[in-house]
Amino acid sequence: MFELRIFRLLFAWLLLAGPSLLIEAAESSIYFFHVVRPDYLSYSYEIQLARNIGLDFSRELKSVQLVYASPDNACSPLDNAEEIKGAVVLVERGHCSFLTKAIESEKAGALAVLVTDSKGGGDEFIEMVADETTRKAYIPAAFMPGQNGKMFRQHLLYKSAPIFINIPLNLTFTLLENVRKPPWELW
């Protein structure tokens, strides 16, 4: 009974607050993923789902490998498609549209694509939008800030151990202060 009252109050508040609040909430596409291994990267990371590229995450991918794309910008067919098949692929921003990156990743068998600007190394999100073509991608595509992308890139290029992730995480009822975020990330 108490839950029903809370729901009604919340619903009434949303109606009074106006439709813009509902639209803003619907357009918010921040997700989290967690690194299972290696331990020194074992934190929860924020990503922003692309607005009109690819699909939403329909299920959680557990202990899936994160593979660095070759070529790193994924503007052409990927040379390491055998590694990418059944994995999430990390791709660098630039040189072609975000949609092209998602399509090339999908062709290589990726389950999802994370685009980053690790060379820039910033902590901001970039709004990923489709190009003016009618092409479609059928895997989730998201942007990860360059600071985190740089850590993953360095590990994947210079260490022999793979990275395994759980993506996306459901942190709906988790306080942000209880999320284990990387120490190099600004709060």
C-alpha positions in Angstrom: 0.0 0.0 0.0 2.8 2.3 0.9 4.6 1.6 -2.4 1.4 2.4 -4.3 1.2 5.8 -2.6 4.8 6.6 -3.4 4.2 5.6 -7.0 1.2 7.9 -7.3 3.1 10.8 -5.7 6.0 10.3 -8.1 3.7 10.0 -11.1 1.8 13.2 -10.1 5.1 15.0 -9.6 6.3 13.9 -13.1 3.0 15.2 -14.6 3.3 18.5 -12.9 7.0 18.9 -13.7 6.1 18.8 -17.4 6.9 16.5 -20.3 10.4 18.0 -20.7 11.5 16.2 -17.6 10.3 12.9 -19.0 11.9 13.5 -22.4 15.2 14.4 -20.7 15.1 11.2 -18.6 14.3 9.1 -21.7 17.2 10.7 -23.6 19.7 10.0 -20.8 21.7 7.1 -21.9 24.4 6.7 -19.3 25.3 3.1 -18.6 28.0 1.4 -16.5 30.2 -1.6 -17.1 32.6 -3.4 -14.8 36.0 -4.8 -15.4 36.2 -8.3 -14.0 39.9 -8.8 -14.9 42.7 -7.6 -14.5 42.4 -6.5 -10.9 44.1 -3.2 -11.2 41.4 -2.1 -13.7 38.6 -3.7 -11.7 36.3 -0.7 -11.3 32.9 0.4 -12.7 33.1 2.8 -15.7 30.5 5.1 -17.2 29.7 5.0 -20.9 27.1 7.0 -22.9 25.0 5.0 -25.4 24.8 6.5 -28.9 21.5 8.1 -29.7 20.7 6.8 -33.1 23.4 4.3 -33.8 22.9 0.6 -33.1 20.8 -1.1 -30.6 20.3 -0.8 -26.8 21.8 -3.5 -24.6 19.1 -6.2 -24.6 21.0 -8.3 -22.0 24.0 -8.2 -19.8 27.2 -9.6 -21.3 29.1 -11.3 -18.6 32.8 -11.9 -18.6 33.1 -10.9 -22.2 36.5 -10.0 -23.6 37.3 -6.4 -24.5 39.5 -6.3 -27.7 41.3 -3.3 -29.2 40.5 -2.8 -32.8 43.0 -3.0 -35.6 43.0 -0.6 -37.4 42.3 1.3 -34.2 39.8 3.7 -35.8 37.7 0.9 -37.3 37.1 2.9 -40.5 37.8 -0.2 -42.7 37.5 -3.9 -42.2 39.1 -5.1 -39.0 42.3 -7.1 -39.3 41.7 -8.9 -36.0 38.2 -10.1 -36.6 39.0 -13.5 -35.2 39.8 -11.9 -31.8 36.8 -9.6 -32.0 34.2 -12.2 -32.8 32.0 -12.6 -29.6 33.8 -9.8 -27.9 33.3 -6.1 -27.2 35.6 -3.9 -29.3 37.4 -0.8 -28.2 37.7 1.7 -31.1 39.4 5.1 -31.4 37.4 8.2 -32.3 38.1 10.0 -35.6 38.7 9.6 -39.3 35.2 8.3 -40.1 31.6 8.4 -38.8 30.6 6.7 -35.6 28.1 4.6 -37.6 31.0 3.3 -39.8 32.9 2.2 -36.7 29.8 0.4 -35.4 29.1 -1.3 -38.8 32.8 -2.4 -39.2 32.8 -3.8 -35.6 29.5 -5.6 -36.3 30.9 -7.1 -39.5 33.9 -8.5 -37.5 31.5 -10.2 -35.1 31.6 -7.8 -32.1 28.8 -7.9 -29.6 29.1 -4.2 -28.9 31.5 -1.3 -29.7 33.0 1.2 -27.3 34.4 4.4 -29.0 36.9 6.4 -27.0 39.3 9.3 -27.5 42.3 7.8 -25.7 44.8 10.0 -27.6 43.0 13.1 -26.3 42.6 11.5 -22.8 39.8 13.8 -21.6 37.1 12.9 -19.2 34.1 14.3 -21.2 31.5 12.5 -23.1 30.9 13.1 -26.8 27.4 12.7 -28.3 27.7 10.0 -30.9 25.2 10.5 -33.8 24.7 8.7 -37.1 25.8 10.1 -40.4 23.5 11.1 -43.2 23.3 7.7 -44.8 20.6 5.1 -44.5 23.0 2.4 -43.2 22.2 0.7 -39.9 24.2 -1.0 -37.2 22.6 -3.8 -35.1 24.9 -3.9 -32.1 25.1 -1.4 -29.1 27.5 1.5 -29.6 28.7 3.7 -26.8 31.2 6.4 -26.0 33.8 6.1 -23.2 35.8 9.1 -22.0 39.3 9.1 -23.2 40.9 9.0 -19.8 39.5 5.5 -19.2 40.0 4.5 -22.8 43.7 5.4 -22.5 44.1 3.0 -19.5 42.4 0.2 -21.5 44.4 1.0 -24.7 47.7 0.9 -22.8 46.8 -2.4 -21.2 45.7 -4.0 -24.4 48.7 -2.9 -26.4 51.5 -3.4 -23.8 50.4 -6.2 -21.5 49.7 -9.8 -22.4 46.7 -10.3 -20.2 43.2 -9.8 -21.7 40.5 -7.5 -20.2 37.1 -9.1 -19.3 34.1 -7.0 -18.6 30.4 -7.2 -17.5 28.3 -4.8 -19.6 25.9 -3.1 -18.9 25.6 -3.0 -15.1 22.2 -2.4 -13.5 22.9 0.3 -10.9 19.4 1.6 -10.8 19.0 1.3 -7.0 22.7 1.8 -6.1 24.0 5.1 -4.6 26.8 6.6 -6.7 29.0 6.7 -3.6 28.8 2.9 -3.4 30.0 2.5 -7.0 33.7 1.6 -7.2 34.9 4.1 -9.8 38.5 4.4 -10.9 40.7 6.7 -8.8 41.9 8.6 -11.8 38.4 9.6 -12.8 36.9 12.9 -11.6 33.6 12.6 -9.6 
